[in-house]
Amino acid sequence: MSNYIVNPVLPGFFPDPSIVRVGEWYYIANSSFEWFPAIPIHRSRDLMTWQFAGSLQGPDVRFDFSGIQDSGGIWAPSLSWDEGTFWLTFSVVHSFGGNHKDMDTFVSRAVDVAGPWSRPARVTTTGFDPSIFHHEGKHWLLNMEWDHRPGVTSGFAGLTLQELNAEGTDTIGAPRNILRPATLTEGPNVYYRDCWYYLMVAEGGTGFNHGILMYRSRELNGPYEADPSGALLTSRDDRSLFLQKSGHGEIVLTAEGEPYLVHLASRVLENVEERRAVLGRETCLQQLTWEPDQWPRLAQGGHHPAQQIMSPAHGLGILPEGTDADCYEASSLPGSQKNLAWPWSTLRESGPSTHEHAEWFSTTARPGWVRLRGRRSTDSLRDQSLIAQRIISPCTSVEVTVDATPANYTQSAGLIIYYNTSAYFYLRLSARNTEHPERILELWERDRLQGLRIHALATVRPEGPLGLKVQLADGKLQFQWWQGRAHPVGMGPALDFSRLSDDYANQLNFTGPFVGVCAQDLRDQSFLADFREFVTSASMRVPFD
């Protein structure tokens, strides 16, 4: 078994990681924004091999993000453990982008990360990126405060500390501002060590200037002094590093007291005029050294993230008998399952459950197939009949079989590479609007700057299944299709995958690319499309040139 951890440990759209160790298990929670399942949580016994362990779900957890803007929803969760219970705090951002940010901060608890989680309690609306510090029998909520008033530099009003009650359902007293540096500072976490309170923060935004800085104080309320050596972690000063945008992290100790840092970072495509991180913000790990009465430091020295680090000296290695690690190449549709299971995700609403799946999703209507009922468009902020998986490698191939007979141009179904409502590539089966409709394939691109475009069109047989395929390599997408035993036929030109990056078009975007299937019916929402044989393959560790 290798003694090295290779970054990213959670590739693809897994931003804002939070980590905690409970016994022999490490757990990582990530932001989910407008996607469900909300707050995916993974676990590992050795920090190398991770498996999906659960999410924020339960009979008392009810979130509907219909109408919420792209990259809204759940931001920056923080997972902690105290006296036999997991605590999860997070913010739901309803709107952002201007002076105002409409948001609520919640706390939920569970004895198992798989749930059920308690009804999320709204504890404040002051900011985002909360965490909870459990210390000496008390629970302290750390948060950042947002100032919406015109003329306020960056809107950042400092980091706050406020006590929570024993159940985490309400705050006690007023928030106390404990730190207000001149630059935008987010993601506060406190650690108590050697009679010092260490405050870890994310600084420099979420782009290429991102980083992690440490402060410390003898008192929880401060005053806090910054590490005189500067950033604990950043890649802002070296664009040649494999891991860019490094920042927003948390520290975990192994059972033997070895410190590790979990953080976000992005792999970047350089063969365009600007750098573009095309797989979103990913989860990485770094090994630390932390001597008594000293500041934490990267084990490799300096402040740059390493692509490969040593695993814990006493890592437990394999997962328990009877469980499988997530290979992230889960290639099948749900099949006989009555509801959606990881790694499948849905937009702005939780995946269909056993009592409601017949509304737009079914695995029983046609045995061996998944049936989607078309609803709203791919530009809609609600009611999209779309199921998708994260793209986790820059070299990926995906194919699927679709069987549907659209009656007019308002009905469509197919294979989609999706970032958000203003950025996607879609190979769609539809119909030409004639007296006798004929089935057609169209290759669409929704570009943030140029709007909706059609790159290619082909007429196909009036009935029968179609094979659809997309290949991602060298930052380009190439679509293909076939019918029956025919060989695949290329569909349109190679398209620029990097337009799905957070960095394209200078807009605030925080998620990542997905690949999946979808169906639309813009007339009466009765059109049905069947899918099977969703097959993916990915070269997991191919770096960008």
NORHU-V459873 format. One record per pair of residues at least 4 apart in sequence whose ideal C-beta (glycine too) atoms are under 8 Angstrom apart, sorted by the first residue. I is the first residue (numbers start at 1). J is the second residue. D is the distance in whole Angstrom. If there is no record, write none. Layout:
((I J D) (I J D))
This chain:
((1 317 6) (2 48 7) (2 311 8) (3 310 6) (3 311 5) (4 48 8) (4 308 5) (4 309 7) (4 310 6) (4 311 6) (5 9 6) (5 47 6) (5 48 5) (5 285 6) (5 308 7) (5 309 5) (5 310 7) (5 311 5) (6 48 8) (6 307 7) (6 308 5) (6 541 7) (7 242 8) (7 243 6) (7 265 7) (7 282 8) (7 284 4) (7 285 7) (7 305 7) (7 306 7) (7 307 5) (7 308 7) (7 309 8) (8 14 8) (8 243 8) (8 265 7) (8 267 7) (8 282 4) (8 283 6) (8 284 5) (9 44 8) (9 47 7) (9 48 7) (9 50 6) (9 283 6) (9 284 6) (9 285 6) (10 14 4) (10 17 7) (10 28 7) (10 30 7) (10 42 6) (10 50 6) (10 282 6) (10 283 4) (11 279 7) (11 282 5) (11 328 7) (11 392 4) (11 393 7) (11 540 7) (12 279 5) (12 280 6) (12 282 6) (12 328 7) (12 390 4) (12 391 6) (12 392 4) (12 393 8) (12 512 6) (12 513 8) (13 279 7) (13 280 4) (13 281 7) (13 282 8) (13 390 5) (13 391 8) (13 511 6) (13 512 3) (13 513 7) (13 514 7) (14 28 8) (14 30 5) (14 40 8) (14 264 8) (14 280 8) (14 281 7) (14 282 6) (14 283 4) (14 390 8) (15 30 6) (15 31 5) (15 248 8) (15 264 5) (15 280 7) (15 281 4) (15 282 8) (15 283 8) (15 510 7) (15 511 8) (15 512 8) (16 30 6) (16 31 4) (16 75 7) (16 76 4) (16 77 7) (16 129 8) (16 187 7) (16 248 5) (16 264 6) (16 281 7) (17 28 5) (17 29 7) (17 30 6) (17 248 8) (17 249 7) (17 250 7) (17 262 5) (17 263 7) (17 264 6) (17 283 4) (18 28 7) (18 29 5) (18 30 8) (18 76 8) (18 77 6) (18 78 5) (18 79 5) (18 131 8) (18 250 5) (18 262 7) (19 26 6) (19 27 7) (19 28 5) (19 79 7) (19 250 5) (19 251 8) (19 252 5) (19 260 8) (19 262 4) (20 26 7) (20 27 5) (20 79 5) (20 80 6) (20 81 5) (20 86 8) (20 252 7) (21 25 7) (21 26 5) (21 27 8) (21 252 5) (21 253 7) (21 254 7) (21 255 7) (22 27 7) (22 81 5) (22 86 8) (24 45 6) (24 255 7) (24 316 6) (25 43 5) (25 44 7) (25 45 6) (26 43 7) (26 44 5) (26 45 7) (26 47 6) (26 252 6) (27 41 6) (27 42 7) (27 43 5) (27 53 7) (27 79 6) (27 86 8) (27 113 6) (28 41 7) (28 42 5) (28 43 8) (28 44 8) (28 50 7) (28 79 8) (28 262 6) (28 283 6) (29 39 5) (29 40 7) (29 41 5) (29 77 5) (29 78 7) (29 79 4) (29 88 7) (30 39 7) (30 40 6) (30 41 8) (30 77 7) (30 283 7) (31 39 7) (31 74 6) (31 75 6) (31 76 6) (31 77 6) (31 510 8) (32 36 7) (32 37 7) (32 38 5) (32 39 5) (32 40 6) (32 55 8) (32 73 7) (32 74 5) (33 71 6) (33 72 7) (33 73 4) (33 74 6) (33 75 7) (33 510 6) (33 511 5) (34 65 5) (34 68 6) (34 70 7) (34 71 7) (34 72 6) (34 73 4) (34 347 6) (34 348 5) (34 420 8) (34 511 7) (35 73 7) (35 345 5) (35 346 7) (35 347 6) (35 511 7) (35 514 8) (36 345 6) (36 346 5) (36 347 8) (36 348 8) (36 349 7) (36 350 5) (36 351 6) (37 55 4) (37 56 7) (37 57 6) (37 342 7) (37 345 7) (37 350 7) (37 351 7) (38 55 6) (38 56 4) (38 57 7) (38 61 8) (38 63 6) (38 73 8) (38 74 6) (38 350 8) (39 55 6) (39 56 4) (39 74 6) (39 77 5) (39 88 7) (39 90 6) (40 52 7) (40 55 5) (40 342 7) (41 52 8) (41 53 5) (41 54 5) (41 55 6) (41 79 7) (41 113 5) (42 50 4) (42 51 6) (42 52 6) (42 53 6) (42 326 7) (43 50 7) (43 51 6) (43 53 4) (43 113 7) (44 48 7) (44 49 6) (44 50 5) (44 51 7) (45 49 8) (45 315 7) (45 316 4) (45 317 7) (45 318 8) (45 319 7) (46 311 6) (46 312 7) (46 315 4) (46 316 6) (46 317 5) (47 260 6) (47 285 6) (47 311 6) (47 312 6) (47 315 7) (48 311 6) (48 315 7) (49 318 8) (49 319 7) (49 325 5) (50 325 7) (50 326 6) (51 319 6) (51 323 7) (51 324 7) (51 325 5) (51 326 5) (52 326 5) (52 342 4) (52 343 7) (53 113 5) (53 114 6) (54 112 7) (54 113 4) (54 114 3) (54 115 6) (55 115 8) (56 61 6) (56 74 8) (56 77 8) (56 88 6) (56 90 8) (56 108 6) (56 115 8) (56 117 6) (56 120 8) (57 61 6) (57 115 5) (57 116 7) (57 117 7) (57 350 7) (58 110 7) (58 115 4) (58 116 3) (58 117 5) (58 118 7) (59 116 6) (60 116 7) (60 117 7) (60 118 6) (60 119 4) (61 108 7) (61 115 8) (61 116 8) (61 117 5) (61 119 7) (61 120 6) (63 74 8) (63 92 7) (63 120 8) (63 350 8) (64 348 7) (64 349 6) (65 72 7) (65 73 5) (65 348 4) (65 349 7) (66 348 6) (66 349 7) (66 381 7) (66 382 4) (66 383 7) (67 348 8) (67 381 5) (67 382 6) (68 72 4) (68 73 6) (68 94 6) (68 95 8) (68 348 6) (68 381 7) (69 95 6) (69 96 7) (69 97 8) (69 381 7) (70 381 8) (70 420 4) (70 421 6) (70 422 7) (70 509 7) (70 511 8) (71 96 8) (71 420 7) (71 508 7) (71 509 5) (71 510 4) (71 511 6) (72 93 5) (72 94 6) (72 95 7) (72 96 7) (73 92 7) (73 93 7) (73 348 8) (74 90 5) (74 91 7) (74 92 6) (74 93 8) (75 90 7) (75 91 5) (75 92 8) (75 93 5) (75 103 8) (75 128 5) (75 129 7) (75 510 8) (76 90 7) (76 91 7) (76 128 6) (76 129 4) (76 130 7) (76 186 8) (76 187 6) (76 248 7) (77 88 6) (77 89 7) (77 90 4) (78 88 7) (78 89 5) (78 90 7) (78 130 6) (78 131 4) (78 132 6) (78 189 7) (78 250 7) (79 86 7) (79 87 7) (79 88 6) (79 113 8) (80 86 7) (80 87 5) (80 88 8) (80 89 8) (80 131 7) (80 132 5) (80 134 6) (81 85 7) (81 86 6) (81 87 7) (81 134 8) (82 87 6) (82 134 4) (82 139 7) (84 111 7) (85 109 5) (85 110 7) (85 111 6) (86 109 7) (86 110 5) (86 111 7) (86 112 7) (86 113 6) (87 107 7) (87 108 8) (87 109 5) (87 132 5) (87 134 8) (87 139 8) (87 168 6) (88 107 7) (88 108 5) (88 109 7) (88 110 7) (88 117 7) (89 105 7) (89 106 7) (89 107 5) (89 108 8) (89 123 8) (89 130 5) (89 131 7) (89 132 5) (89 141 7) (89 168 8) (90 105 7) (90 106 6) (90 130 7) (91 103 5) (91 104 7) (91 105 5) (91 106 7) (91 127 7) (91 128 4) (91 129 7) (91 130 6) (92 103 6) (92 104 5) (92 106 7) (93 101 6) (93 102 7) (93 103 4) (93 128 6) (94 102 4) (94 103 6) (94 104 8) (95 100 7) (95 101 7) (95 102 5) (96 101 5) (96 102 8) (96 103 8) (96 508 7) (97 508 6) (99 148 5) (99 149 7) (99 150 6) (99 155 7) (100 148 5) (101 127 8) (101 128 7) (101 146 5) (101 148 7) (101 155 8) (103 125 6) (103 127 7) (103 128 6) (103 146 8) (104 122 5) (104 124 8) (104 125 5) (105 122 7) (105 123 6) (105 124 5) (105 125 7) (105 126 7) (105 127 7) (105 128 7) (105 130 5) (105 141 8) (105 143 6) (106 120 4) (106 121 6) (106 122 6) (106 123 7) (107 120 7) (107 121 5) (107 123 5) (107 132 7) (107 141 8) (107 164 7) (107 168 4) (107 169 7) (108 117 5) (108 118 5) (108 119 7) (108 120 4) (108 121 7) (108 168 8) (109 117 7) (109 118 5) (109 167 8) (109 168 6) (110 115 6) (110 116 7) (110 117 4) (110 118 7) (121 167 8) (121 168 7) (121 169 4) (121 170 7) (123 141 6) (123 164 7) (123 168 7) (123 169 7) (123 170 6) (123 171 5) (124 130 8) (124 141 7) (124 143 7) (124 162 7) (124 171 6) (124 175 7) (126 143 6) (126 144 8) (126 145 5) (126 146 7) (126 160 7) (126 175 7) (127 143 5) (127 144 4) (127 145 5) (127 146 5) (127 157 8) (127 160 7) (128 143 8) (128 144 6) (128 146 7) (128 186 7) (129 143 7) (129 144 5) (129 186 4) (129 187 5) (129 188 7) (129 202 7) (129 248 8) (130 141 6) (130 142 6) (130 143 5) (131 141 8) (131 142 5) (131 187 8) (131 188 6) (131 189 5) (131 190 8) (131 250 8) (132 139 6) (132 140 7) (132 141 6) (132 142 7) (132 164 7) (132 168 7) (133 139 7) (133 140 4) (133 142 6) (133 189 8) (133 190 4) (133 192 8) (133 220 8) (134 138 8) (134 139 6) (134 140 8) (135 140 7) (135 190 8) (135 192 6) (135 220 7) (138 163 6) (139 163 7) (139 164 4) (139 165 8) (139 166 7) (139 168 6) (140 161 6) (140 162 7) (140 163 6) (140 164 7) (140 190 7) (140 220 7) (141 161 7) (141 162 5) (141 163 7) (141 164 5) (141 171 7) (142 159 7) (142 160 7) (142 161 6) (142 188 4) (142 189 7) (142 190 6) (143 159 7) (143 160 5) (143 162 7) (143 175 7) (143 188 7) (144 156 7) (144 157 8) (144 158 7) (144 159 6) (144 160 7) (144 185 7) (144 186 5) (144 187 8) (144 188 7) (145 156 8) (145 157 4) (145 158 6) (145 159 7) (145 160 5) (145 175 7) (145 177 7) (146 155 5) (146 156 7) (146 157 6) (147 152 5) (147 155 5) (147 156 7) (147 157 4) (148 152 8) (148 155 7) (152 157 7) (154 183 8) (154 184 5) (155 184 8) (156 180 8) (156 183 8) (156 184 5) (156 185 7) (157 177 8) (157 180 7) (158 177 4) (158 178 8) (158 179 6) (158 180 3) (158 185 8) (159 177 7) (159 178 6) (159 179 5) (159 180 7) (159 185 6) (159 188 5) (159 199 8) (159 201 7) (160 175 4) (160 176 6) (160 177 6) (160 178 7) (161 175 7) (161 176 5) (161 178 5) (161 220 7) (161 221 7) (162 171 5) (162 172 7) (162 173 7) (162 174 7) (162 175 4) (162 176 7) (163 171 7) (163 172 4) (163 173 6) (164 168 5) (164 170 7) (164 171 6) (164 172 7) (165 169 6) (165 170 5) (165 171 8) (165 172 6) (171 175 8) (176 221 6) (178 199 8) (178 220 8) (178 221 6) (178 222 5) (178 224 7) (179 185 7) (179 188 8) (179 199 7) (179 201 8) (179 215 7) (179 222 7) (179 224 5) (181 185 5) (181 203 8) (181 226 8) (183 203 6) (183 204 7) (184 203 7) (184 204 7) (184 205 6) (185 201 5) (185 202 7) (185 203 5) (185 213 8) (186 201 7) (186 202 5) (186 203 8) (186 248 7) (187 200 8) (187 201 6) (187 202 4) (187 247 8) (187 248 5) (187 249 8) (188 199 6) (188 200 7) (188 201 5) (189 199 7) (189 200 5) (189 201 8) (189 250 5) (189 251 8) (190 197 6) (190 198 7) (190 199 5) (190 200 8) (190 220 7) (191 197 8) (191 198 5) (191 200 7) (191 251 6) (192 196 7) (192 197 6) (192 198 8) (193 198 6) (193 290 7) (194 292 5) (194 293 5) (195 218 7) (196 216 5) (196 217 7) (196 218 7) (196 293 7) (197 216 6) (197 217 5) (197 218 7) (197 219 7) (197 220 5) (197 224 8) (198 214 6) (198 215 7) (198 216 5) (198 296 7) (199 214 7) (199 215 4) (199 216 7) (199 217 7) (199 224 5) (200 212 6) (200 213 8) (200 214 6) (200 215 8) (200 232 8) (200 249 7) (200 250 7) (200 251 7) (201 212 7) (201 213 6) (201 214 8) (201 215 7) (202 210 7) (202 211 7) (202 212 6) (202 247 5) (202 248 4) (202 249 7) (203 210 8) (203 211 5) (203 212 7) (203 213 5) (203 231 8) (203 247 7) (204 209 4) (204 210 5) (204 211 5) (204 234 7) (204 236 7) (204 247 7) (205 209 6) (205 210 6) (206 210 6) (206 245 7) (206 247 7) (206 248 7) (206 281 7) (206 502 8) (206 510 7) (207 245 6) (207 502 8) (207 503 7) (208 235 8) (208 236 6) (208 239 8) (208 244 6) (208 245 6) (208 275 7) (209 236 5) (210 234 7) (210 235 8) (210 236 7) (210 245 5) (210 246 6) (210 247 3) (210 248 7) (210 264 8) (211 231 4) (211 232 8) (211 233 6) (211 234 3) (211 236 6) (211 246 7) (211 247 5) (211 303 8) (212 231 6) (212 232 5) (212 233 4) (212 234 7) (212 246 8) (212 247 5) (212 248 7) (212 249 5) (212 261 8) (212 263 7) (213 226 6) (213 227 7) (213 230 7) (213 231 5) (213 232 7) (214 226 7) (214 227 4) (214 232 5) (214 295 6) (214 296 6) (215 224 4) (215 225 6) (215 226 5) (215 227 7) (216 224 6) (216 225 6) (216 227 8) (216 295 8) (217 221 8) (217 222 5) (217 223 6) (217 224 4) (217 225 7) (219 223 8) (227 232 7) (227 295 5) (229 295 7) (230 303 7) (231 303 5) (232 261 8) (232 295 8) (232 296 6) (232 297 7) (232 298 7) (232 303 6) (233 246 5) (233 247 7) (233 249 7) (233 261 7) (233 263 6) (233 286 7) (233 298 7) (233 303 6) (233 304 8) (233 305 6) (234 246 6) (234 247 7) (234 303 6) (234 304 8) (235 241 5) (235 243 6) (235 244 5) (235 245 7) (235 246 5) (235 265 7) (235 304 6) (235 305 6) (238 304 6) (239 244 7) (239 275 7) (241 246 8) (241 304 6) (241 305 7) (242 267 7) (242 307 5) (242 543 6) (243 265 4) (243 266 7) (243 267 7) (243 284 6) (243 305 4) (243 307 6) (244 265 6) (244 266 5) (244 267 7) (244 268 5) (244 275 7) (244 277 7) (245 264 7) (245 265 6) (245 266 4) (245 268 8) (245 277 6) (245 281 7) (246 263 6) (246 264 7) (246 265 4) (246 284 7) (246 304 8) (246 305 5) (247 263 6) (247 264 6) (247 265 8) (248 263 6) (248 264 5) (249 261 5) (249 262 6) (249 263 3) (249 264 7) (250 261 7) (250 262 6) (251 259 6) (251 260 7) (251 261 6) (251 262 8) (251 288 7) (251 296 7) (252 259 7) (252 260 5) (252 262 7) (253 257 6) (253 258 7) (253 259 6) (253 260 8) (254 258 4) (254 259 8) (254 260 7) (254 312 5) (254 313 8) (254 314 7) (255 314 7) (256 312 7) (256 313 6) (256 314 6) (258 287 8) (258 312 6) (258 313 7) (259 287 8) (259 288 4) (259 289 7) (259 290 5) (259 296 6) (260 285 6) (260 286 7) (260 287 6) (260 288 6) (260 312 7) (261 285 7) (261 286 4) (261 287 8) (261 288 5) (261 296 8) (261 298 8) (262 283 6) (262 284 7) (262 285 6) (263 283 8) (263 284 6) (263 285 8) (263 286 7) (263 305 7) (264 281 4) (264 282 7) (264 283 6) (264 284 7) (265 281 7) (265 282 6) (265 284 5) (265 305 6) (266 277 3) (266 279 7) (266 280 7) (266 281 5) (266 282 6) (266 502 8) (267 277 7) (267 278 8) (267 279 6) (267 282 7) (267 394 7) (267 543 7) (267 544 6) (268 275 5) (268 276 7) (268 277 5) (268 278 8) (268 544 6) (269 275 7) (269 276 5) (269 277 8) (269 278 5) (269 394 8) (269 475 5) (269 498 5) (269 501 8) (269 544 5) (270 275 6) (270 544 7) (270 545 7) (271 474 7) (271 475 6) (271 545 7) (272 276 6) (272 475 7) (272 496 8) (272 498 6) (274 503 6) (275 503 7) (276 498 4) (276 501 4) (276 502 8) (276 503 5) (276 504 6) (277 281 7) (277 501 6) (277 502 6) (277 503 6) (278 394 7) (278 475 7) (278 497 6) (278 498 5) (278 500 6) (278 501 5) (278 513 7) (279 391 6) (279 392 7) (279 393 8) (279 394 7) (279 512 6) (279 513 7) (280 390 8) (280 502 7) (280 511 6) (280 512 2) (280 513 7) (281 502 8) (281 510 7) (281 512 7) (284 305 6) (285 309 6) (286 298 6) (286 299 7) (286 300 8) (286 305 6) (286 306 6) (286 309 6) (287 298 7) (287 299 4) (287 300 8) (287 306 8) (287 309 5) (287 310 6) (288 296 5) (288 297 7) (288 298 6) (288 299 6) (289 296 7) (289 297 5) (289 298 8) (289 299 5) (290 294 7) (290 295 8) (290 296 4) (290 297 7) (297 301 7) (298 302 6) (298 303 7) (298 304 8) (298 305 8) (298 306 7) (299 309 7) (299 310 7) (300 304 8) (300 306 5) (300 309 7) (311 315 5) (319 323 5) (319 324 7) (319 325 6) (326 330 7) (326 342 8) (326 343 7) (328 343 7) (328 390 8) (328 392 5) (328 538 7) (328 540 7) (329 536 6) (329 537 7) (329 538 6) (329 540 8) (330 342 8) (330 343 5) (330 389 7) (330 536 8) (331 534 6) (331 535 5) (331 536 5) (331 537 8) (332 534 6) (332 535 8) (333 369 8) (333 370 5) (333 400 8) (333 517 8) (333 531 6) (333 532 6) (333 533 8) (333 534 5) (334 339 8) (334 340 6) (334 341 6) (334 344 7) (334 363 6) (334 370 6) (335 363 6) (335 368 8) (335 370 8) (336 363 6) (337 341 6) (337 363 6) (338 354 5) (338 357 6) (338 363 6) (338 364 7) (339 351 6) (339 352 6) (339 353 5) (339 354 6) (339 357 6) (340 344 4) (340 345 8) (340 346 7) (340 351 3) (340 352 6) (340 361 7) (340 387 6) (343 389 5) (343 390 7) (344 351 7) (344 387 5) (344 388 7) (344 389 6) (344 516 8) (345 351 8) (345 387 7) (345 388 6) (345 389 7) (345 390 7) (345 514 7) (345 516 8) (346 350 7) (346 351 5) (346 352 8) (346 386 7) (346 387 6) (346 388 8) (347 384 5) (347 386 6) (348 381 7) (348 382 6) (348 384 7) (349 382 8) (349 383 8) (351 361 8) (351 387 8) (352 356 6) (352 357 4) (352 359 7) (352 360 7) (352 361 4) (353 357 6) (357 361 5) (357 362 6) (357 363 7) (358 362 6) (358 365 8) (359 373 7) (360 372 6) (360 373 4) (360 375 6) (360 385 5) (361 370 7) (361 371 7) (361 372 6) (361 373 8) (361 385 7) (361 387 7) (362 366 8) (362 370 7) (362 371 4) (363 369 8) (363 370 6) (363 371 8) (365 369 8) (365 371 5) (365 528 8) (366 371 6) (366 530 5) (368 532 6) (369 403 7) (369 530 4) (369 531 6) (369 532 5) (370 387 8) (370 517 8) (370 530 7) (370 531 5) (370 532 7) (371 528 6) (371 529 7) (371 530 5) (371 531 8) (372 385 5) (372 387 8) (372 413 7) (372 517 7) (372 518 7) (372 519 4) (372 528 7) (372 529 5) (372 530 8) (372 531 7) (373 385 6) (373 519 7) (373 521 7) (373 525 7) (373 526 7) (373 527 7) (373 528 6) (374 385 6) (374 411 6) (374 412 7) (374 413 7) (374 519 4) (374 520 5) (374 521 3) (374 522 8) (374 525 6) (374 526 8) (374 527 4) (374 528 7) (374 529 7) (375 380 8) (375 383 5) (375 384 7) (375 385 5) (375 519 8) (375 520 7) (375 521 7) (375 525 5) (376 380 4) (376 382 7) (376 383 4) (376 384 6) (376 385 8) (376 520 7) (376 522 7) (376 525 8) (377 384 8) (377 520 6) (377 522 6) (378 384 7) (378 386 8) (378 416 7) (378 418 7) (378 421 7) (378 424 6) (378 426 6) (378 446 7) (378 518 7) (378 520 7) (379 421 5) (379 422 7) (379 446 7) (379 452 8) (380 384 6) (380 421 7) (381 421 6) (384 518 7) (385 518 6) (385 519 5) (385 520 7) (386 416 7) (386 418 7) (386 516 6) (386 517 7) (386 518 4) (387 516 5) (387 517 6) (387 518 8) (388 416 7) (388 418 6) (388 514 4) (388 515 6) (388 516 3) (388 517 8) (388 518 8) (389 514 6) (389 515 6) (389 516 6) (389 536 7) (390 512 7) (390 513 8) (390 514 6) (391 396 6) (391 417 8) (391 472 7) (391 512 7) (391 513 5) (391 514 6) (391 515 5) (392 396 8) (392 538 6) (392 540 7) (393 472 8) (393 538 4) (393 539 6) (393 540 6) (393 542 7) (394 472 7) (394 473 8) (394 475 7) (394 542 6) (394 543 8) (394 544 6) (395 472 7) (395 473 5) (395 538 7) (395 539 4) (395 542 5) (396 471 8) (396 472 4) (396 515 7) (396 536 7) (396 537 7) (396 538 5) (396 539 8) (397 469 7) (397 470 7) (397 471 5) (397 472 7) (397 536 7) (397 537 5) (397 538 8) (398 415 7) (398 469 7) (398 470 5) (398 515 5) (398 534 7) (398 535 7) (398 536 5) (399 415 8) (399 467 6) (399 468 7) (399 469 4) (399 470 8) (399 533 7) (399 534 8) (399 535 5) (400 415 6) (400 467 8) (400 468 6) (400 469 8) (400 517 6) (400 531 6) (400 532 8) (400 533 6) (400 534 5) (400 535 7) (401 465 5) (401 466 7) (401 467 6) (401 468 8) (401 531 7) (401 532 5) (401 533 5) (402 413 6) (402 414 6) (402 415 7) (402 429 6) (402 465 7) (402 466 5) (402 468 6) (402 517 7) (402 529 6) (402 530 7) (402 531 5) (403 464 7) (403 465 4) (403 466 7) (403 529 7) (403 530 5) (403 531 8) (404 411 8) (404 413 5) (404 429 6) (404 519 7) (404 527 7) (404 528 7) (404 529 4) (404 530 7) (405 439 7) (405 462 8) (405 463 6) (406 411 4) (406 412 6) (406 413 7) (406 429 7) (406 430 5) (406 431 4) (406 437 7) (406 439 7) (406 527 6) (407 411 6) (407 431 6) (407 437 6) (407 527 7) (408 431 5) (408 433 6) (408 437 6) (408 523 7) (409 430 6) (409 431 6) (409 432 7) (409 433 5) (410 520 8) (410 521 6) (410 522 4) (410 523 4) (411 430 7) (411 431 7) (411 520 7) (411 521 5) (411 522 8) (411 523 7) (411 527 4) (412 428 4) (412 429 6) (412 430 4) (412 519 7) (412 520 5) (413 428 7) (413 429 5) (413 517 7) (413 518 7) (413 519 4) (413 520 7) (413 527 8) (413 529 3) (413 531 8) (414 426 6) (414 427 5) (414 428 4) (414 429 5) (414 441 8) (414 468 6) (414 517 7) (414 518 7) (415 426 8) (415 427 5) (415 468 4) (415 469 8) (415 470 6) (415 479 8) (415 515 8) (415 516 8) (415 517 6) (416 424 6) (416 425 7) (416 426 5) (416 427 8) (416 428 8) (416 515 7) (416 516 6) (416 517 7) (416 518 5) (417 424 6) (417 425 4) (417 426 8) (417 470 6) (417 477 6) (417 497 7) (417 500 7) (417 513 6) (417 514 7) (417 515 5) (418 424 4) (418 426 8) (418 513 7) (418 514 5) (418 515 7) (418 516 7) (418 518 8) (419 423 4) (419 424 6) (419 500 4) (419 509 7) (419 511 7) (419 512 7) (419 513 5) (419 514 8) (420 424 8) (420 509 7) (420 511 7) (421 446 8) (422 446 6) (422 447 8) (422 448 5) (423 446 6) (423 447 7) (423 448 5) (423 499 6) (423 500 5) (423 504 8) (423 509 8) (424 444 8) (424 445 8) (424 446 5) (424 500 7) (425 443 8) (425 444 7) (425 445 5) (425 446 8) (425 470 8) (425 477 6) (425 479 8) (425 495 6) (425 497 8) (425 500 8) (426 443 7) (426 444 4) (426 445 8) (426 446 7) (426 518 8) (427 441 7) (427 442 8) (427 443 5) (427 444 8) (427 468 5) (427 470 7) (427 479 5) (427 481 7) (427 491 6) (428 441 7) (428 442 5) (428 443 8) (428 444 6) (429 439 6) (429 440 8) (429 441 6) (429 460 7) (429 466 6) (429 529 8) (430 439 8) (430 440 6) (430 441 8) (430 442 6) (431 437 4) (431 438 7) (431 439 6) (431 440 7) (432 437 6) (432 438 5) (432 440 5) (432 459 8) (433 437 7) (434 438 7) (438 459 6) (438 462 6) (439 459 7) (439 460 5) (439 461 7) (439 462 6) (439 463 8) (440 457 6) (440 458 7) (440 459 6) (440 460 7) (441 456 8) (441 457 7) (441 458 5) (441 460 6) (441 466 7) (441 481 6) (441 491 7) (442 454 6) (442 456 7) (442 457 5) (443 454 7) (443 455 5) (443 456 4) (443 457 8) (443 479 6) (443 491 5) (443 492 4) (444 452 6) (444 453 7) (444 454 6) (444 455 7) (445 452 7) (445 453 5) (445 455 6) (445 495 6) (445 499 8) (446 451 7) (446 452 5) (446 453 8) (447 451 6) (447 452 8) (447 453 7) (447 499 6) (448 499 7) (448 504 6) (448 505 4) (448 507 6) (449 505 5) (455 492 4) (455 493 6) (455 495 7) (456 479 8) (456 491 5) (456 492 3) (456 493 8) (458 481 7) (458 489 7) (458 491 7) (460 466 6) (460 481 8) (460 483 6) (461 483 6) (464 483 6) (464 484 7) (465 483 8) (466 481 6) (466 482 7) (466 483 5) (467 481 6) (467 482 4) (467 483 7) (467 488 7) (468 479 8) (468 480 8) (468 481 5) (469 479 7) (469 480 4) (469 481 7) (469 488 6) (470 477 6) (470 478 7) (470 479 5) (470 480 8) (470 515 7) (471 477 7) (471 478 5) (471 480 8) (472 476 7) (472 477 6) (472 497 6) (473 478 8) (474 545 8) (475 496 7) (475 497 5) (475 498 5) (475 544 8) (476 494 4) (476 495 7) (476 496 7) (476 497 6) (477 494 7) (477 495 5) (477 496 8) (477 497 5) (478 490 7) (478 494 5) (478 495 8) (479 490 7) (479 491 4) (479 492 6) (479 495 8) (480 488 4) (480 489 6) (480 490 6) (480 491 6) (481 488 7) (481 489 6) (481 491 5) (482 486 5) (482 487 6) (482 488 5) (482 489 6) (497 513 8) (498 504 7) (499 504 5) (499 505 8) (500 504 7) (500 513 5) (502 509 5) (502 510 7) (502 511 8) (502 512 8) (515 536 7) (517 529 8) (517 531 5) (517 534 7) (519 527 7) (519 528 8) (519 529 4) (520 527 8) (521 525 5) (521 526 6) (521 527 4))
